[in-house]
């Protein structure tokens, strides 16, 4: 009984550490964060949160590969790092251009093919997956927070679940917080936000391509 309780305490502590890691990974504002903020303002908390879940799911995929020590898959993704990075930059630039050309909020509300939850999730999931070097980061993180426990499959599962939960908590908090001010933003301000985020996304795309060329 005491051994079982001790195991549960170790897993609970490991899970909490992984949640904090997930929060720290998701919290820095980059292209994904800006995109989720823009989508929350334009389409509401649900779409913003689901967009964030796309990033959390991609982190979970890479986290699982790193935590379970799937070396062969890791090598495949690292080998594909350059084409994936270029593809991600093109995708990011395309979304930036779309935001620069987006209709004002009043007109966007009448567009029949409004952004759906699945599109929101899948687009951010695909965009996050285009950074395969994230695998190496997760390998280092899990080795640090797990120690010897990281060699067991149960500990690896606990860590992956914790990182995903921490990331999801951040995206939920961000979507709810941004949605609270959504009604105070008029069409002209929303259009300015769209254009600003579009410029930043294009800038991130150029920076990513420059990094690949270097």
WOCOR-V908192 format. One record per run of one state. SS is the DSSP state (h for helix, s for strand, l for the rest). FROM is the first residue (numbers start at 1). TO is the last residue. If there is no record, write none. Layout:
BEGIN
ss	from	to
SS	FROM	TO
SS	FROM	TO
END
This chain:
BEGIN
ss	from	to
l	1	1
h	2	27
l	28	30
h	31	43
l	44	44
h	45	67
l	68	70
h	71	79
l	80	80
h	81	100
l	101	104
h	105	108
l	109	116
h	117	129
l	130	133
h	134	151
l	152	152
h	153	179
l	180	181
h	182	184
l	185	186
h	187	213
l	214	214
END
